[in-house]
Amino acid sequence: MRPLSALASNAPTPATWLLLALNVAAFAAVAAATGTLTLSVPAAVRYGALYPGALNGRDLLGGQWRLVASGFLHFSPMHLLFNMVCLASWGTAVERRIGTAWFVLLYGTSLVAGSLVALAEPRGVTAGASGAIAGLLGALLYLSLRRKVEMPFATIAVTVALNVAFSAGVPSISWRAHLGGFITGILACLVLDVAAWLSGWMLRCRFPEWLKLDLMLVPALAALTFPVSPAVLAASLLLYVIVVVKAADLALCRRHGMAAVAGAAVLAQAALLARAGAGFGTAGVQLAGAALVVIALLHLRPLLRGFQDRSFVPAALQAERLRVRGL
């Protein structure tokens, strides 16, 4: 991803702050709906908390939505404050180092993994962003061991030890969610590091952050729009990586290629959103249309940069690929 020299203290971390805002907004919305700042167990279950048997198929969409929703649900202001302080501290460090796109992927996988492990919690109802945040701590530990982050290893090791003691010593904390997220954060960072190293040999250009997000969003939308078996999904993803990712790489190497790639990304997401929205009637179509407008606006800058390119963009992206190996 980014070289160590790119770690400026003022480097933007939009995903971290967006996640902070979403967590606070979710807490405020639930507090307004329940009329209290302390969430009861029945209310927590109603708004997305995990509980044994949550994925038994009797819940909305089979209960899978709780794997994500529970990560934005907090039981009290102190619960929210503690998690958000950790997110702001560890999230900014990780996002500055690996970039926004891979940060979103790491946070999401840690959140889902922590939620899946938390389903084994015998006490019942669990909620909170701590599984995903533990994944960020695991990523920091990996990056520190690889000397890829400007943070002393001793500091991270002490933080890990304190979190282990805290998770094990406080009965109300789901140590399973913490453990699942932490291990996933380490493994996800390892996989991303290897993938980034291999891409240095397989790809000619360094992909911008917006394109990485597009390359993750398109298959995610396709999987939601066209439900298939796990075997077909795995084969499709492999084909997608081989064909689409390489096609985007070759296009970026050409003049005006950035505009072509950005335009193709918008069209692909437009088609998938239209199909998905049609299944929910008029409201779904309107929501899909609003999402498409936002996506188009977010791609306006790369579109203009691609159209105005005088062959400087491909040269810059290829030079960056040669300069950076691994995370």
Secondary structure, DSSP 4 states (H G I P E B T S, - for coil): ---GGG--TT---HHHHHHHHHHHHHHHHHHHHHTSSS--HHHHHHHT-B-TTTTSSSSGGGGTTHHHHGGG--SSHHHHHHHHHHHHHHHHHHHHHH-HHHHHHHHHHHHHHHHHHHTT-TT--B--SHHHHHHHHHHHHHHHHTT-SSS-HHHHHHHHHHHHHHHHH-TTS-HHHHHHHHHHHHHHHHHHHHHHHHHHHH-SSPPPHHHHHHHHHHHHHHHHHS---HHHHHHHHHHHIIIIIHHHHHHHTSTTHHHHHHHHHHHHHHHHHHHHHHTTHHHHHHHHHHHHHHHHHHTHHHHHHHHT-SSHHHHHHHHHHHH----
